[in-house]
Amino acid sequence: MSESAGESEDANATVPVDEEARELLTNVVDTPSVTGEESECAQLLVEFFDSYDREVWVDDVGNVRAPADDSVLLTSHVDTVPGDIPVRVERVPPEEARDSELWGRGSVDAKGSLCSMAVAAVRTGVSFVGVVGEEVDSRGARHLVEDRDAEPEAVVNGEPSGWDGITLGYRGLLAGTYVATSESGHSSRPENNAIQDAIAWWSAVEDEFSHDEWVPVFERVTCKPTSFGGGISDDGLSVEATVDVQLRVPPEHTTEEIRELADGHLDNGTVHWHDAVEPVMQSPRTATGRAFRAAVRQTGGDPRLLRKTGTSDMNIYAQEWDCPMVTYGPGDSDLDHAPDEHVSLAEYDRAVAVLEAATEQLQS
């Protein structure tokens, strides 16, 4: 099973240009929606569903809700990371392929997924939600699972996998802040100060979760400090140190198990663990997995089953809903957050076709 998605196309597959879907995507990509500023883009989606006489509204946290046939819930995120990439369509040179590419922030992560799902939802009559805040704290997904009266029968989460890729697994996340304080003193003293304590703790945590190189990244606990601060306190009486850390958790562990192991190396200082998202690994043999494999083949591709080393809203849904799910969407995930983010429009057309075919199969 592959761990990352790239673009892959069957040159013999014939999928018509989907002008309606492309127009929606271009308009949505052309409307900035950095996390916390999603309302204008959300309104475009509301207008799109309104044009099909679908029930639709924006909920208390900013999610776009369009409930319908709950045999399938199609959901992706509206927000993007910051970054000003001029929105444009570029023709791919004919000697390479007969295609064009849409450039712009969010074209891959994840407006290609979002818009292909919106189009598939209105054409098949299934439920749709465009969630907010995925790039920061998944507040939209968290609100959704708390606010819905019943769980859907199946969930398709939207993130780039390539049109022929089906993502079944994500690692979990454990995030926290280490804090230590020691008495100030001359630097010639042999005792550790708080900064040394912080370094010693983090080094022990990294050693605890070290792996041989042959272990796939998806199956490892990986440890990353995201910020480090320290020095003499404002009153000059102590040395302080703080370290913000993230640990990615494979499905063979829980975040609680990893927390206990990390805390076991504390000699001084404390850790405030402020975020814990459990890993998820779905079987390819669920009805949802089978439907997407069949739909990719129907559209001319050879399905690829993927595991991602990061975390997504699918982790949130899998913690709360006991139903089969996959993550799917057009685009090369290597372009997530990149300065050259762009999506193939031919691939986007194929993704819409796959979503429609898979959704119709799940409805039958």
PyMOL commands that set and color helices and strands:
alter all, ss='L'
color gray80, all
select helices_A, chain A and resi 19-29+39-50+111-124+139-147+194-208+217-219+255-263+287-298+313-320+333-335+345-363
alter helices_A, ss='H'
color red, helices_A
select strands_A, chain A and resi 57-58+64-66+69-77+88-91+100-103+126-131+155-158+165-170+172-183+222-232+238-249+270-277+280-281+304-308+325-328+342-344
alter strands_A, ss='S'
color yellow, strands_A
deselect
rebuild
show_as cartoon
